[in-house]
């Protein structure tokens, strides 16, 4: 297995759109843990925005799209009223969006490698925390995030009730700090 994680380019749009469709199709046919809906979220326009902003990353394994995520300097509006582990300015935080692994590649460490890569990128960008939200019913993703050192902070609404997604768990991982220093920030 040769895995490469790199910034996405315009040439990757079709592969990312196909990956989103593959994930949404798999979820529709099995258990839709994440609540995603084909052509609603995530969709091609999400990948286009990520590529345009230089925040979309593509995981390739053996020449195929194995996963993707967006590492953004922006946070959801619902994050503003939350008591995070550390009180940081938005410029000191990176947020993970559209974190997805191909159903054919699950259970092989791809998601764990993606999270480790996101941590390294966020640290290189000078971030002090990495945050994300996950639909409260997405138990496989919650287990992955918690096992990778993300701490549960709160549960909020992201305003997606009209498509059946009402409660999202917020997670945060403090970066570049010794464990004792991180405890003091709580």
VENSUL-V653779 format. One record per residue. RES is the residue in one letter. PSI is psi in degrees with one decimal (999 if undefined). D_CENTER is the distance of its C-alpha to the mean C-alpha in whole Angstrom. Layout:
{{RES;PSI;D_CENTER} {RES;PSI;D_CENTER}}
This chain:
{{X;122.5;23} {X;110.8;22} {X;133.7;18} {X;132.9;17} {X;127.5;14} {X;165.5;15} {X;140.6;15} {X;153.0;15} {X;170.3;18} {X;-30.7;20} {X;-15.4;22} {X;-5.9;18} {X;-45.4;18} {X;-41.2;20} {X;-40.1;18} {X;-42.3;14} {X;-41.6;16} {X;-41.0;18} {X;-46.8;15} {X;-44.1;13} {X;-40.4;17} {X;-44.4;17} {X;-47.3;14} {X;-39.4;16} {X;-42.2;19} {X;-44.3;18} {X;-40.1;17} {X;-32.0;20} {X;-15.7;22} {X;-118.0;21} {X;122.9;19} {X;75.2;17} {X;-40.7;14} {X;-14.8;12} {X;8.0;14} {X;150.9;13} {X;131.5;16} {X;134.5;18} {X;6.7;18} {X;-62.0;17} {X;131.2;13} {X;152.8;12} {X;172.8;15} {X;-39.8;16} {X;-29.0;17} {X;-43.6;13} {X;-42.3;13} {X;-45.4;16} {X;-42.4;15} {X;-39.9;12} {X;-44.9;15} {X;-39.8;18} {X;-5.8;16} {X;28.7;15} {X;-5.8;11} {X;134.3;10} {X;141.2;10} {X;137.6;12} {X;124.1;13} {X;136.2;17} {X;121.7;19} {X;39.1;22} {X;3.2;22} {X;153.2;20} {X;117.3;16} {X;-17.8;14} {X;171.3;11} {X;154.2;9} {X;161.1;5} {X;133.3;6} {X;98.3;7} {X;147.9;10} {X;-0.7;13} {X;152.3;13} {X;159.3;12} {X;148.7;13} {X;-34.3;17} {X;-16.6;16} {X;-20.9;15} {X;-38.9;18} {X;9.7;21} {X;142.8;19} {X;94.1;20} {X;170.5;18} {X;-36.8;19} {X;137.9;20} {X;99.5;21} {X;154.0;20} {X;152.9;20} {X;-34.4;17} {X;-18.6;18} {X;8.4;17} {X;144.0;13} {X;146.3;10} {X;135.1;7} {X;130.4;4} {X;161.8;4} {X;45.4;5} {X;113.3;4} {X;142.9;7} {X;137.2;10} {X;134.9;14} {X;-29.0;16} {X;-13.4;19} {X;1.8;17} {X;151.2;15} {X;12.5;17} {X;11.0;18} {X;3.7;15} {X;-48.1;13} {X;-41.5;10} {X;-42.6;11} {X;-39.5;12} {X;-44.0;9} {X;-42.5;8} {X;-40.0;12} {X;-42.7;12} {X;-40.3;9} {X;-48.4;11} {X;-43.9;14} {X;-45.1;13} {X;-42.2;12} {X;-42.4;16} {X;-29.3;18} {X;1.8;17} {X;10.9;18} {X;149.7;16} {X;-9.9;17} {X;151.0;14} {X;127.7;10} {X;160.5;8} {X;162.5;6} {X;151.3;8} {X;134.6;8} {X;134.0;11} {X;-19.3;14} {X;-1.9;15} {X;71.2;13} {X;-38.5;14} {X;-42.0;13} {X;-40.4;10} {X;-44.0;11} {X;-42.1;14} {X;-49.6;11} {X;-44.4;10} {X;-38.6;13} {X;-20.3;15} {X;7.8;13} {X;7.8;14} {X;139.5;12} {X;134.7;14} {X;136.1;15} {X;-45.6;16} {X;170.6;17} {X;131.1;16} {X;169.1;17} {X;138.9;17} {X;12.2;15} {X;26.7;18} {X;22.5;17} {X;-32.8;20} {X;-19.1;22} {X;15.8;20} {X;11.3;20} {X;106.6;17} {X;-33.3;18} {X;129.4;16} {X;133.9;13} {X;136.1;13} {X;136.0;11} {X;151.7;10} {X;142.7;11} {X;120.0;12} {X;142.0;15} {X;150.7;16} {X;29.8;19} {X;146.7;22} {X;151.2;24} {X;-40.2;23} {X;-39.4;26} {X;-40.9;25} {X;-39.3;22} {X;-36.9;24} {X;-27.0;26} {X;-16.6;24} {X;999;23}}
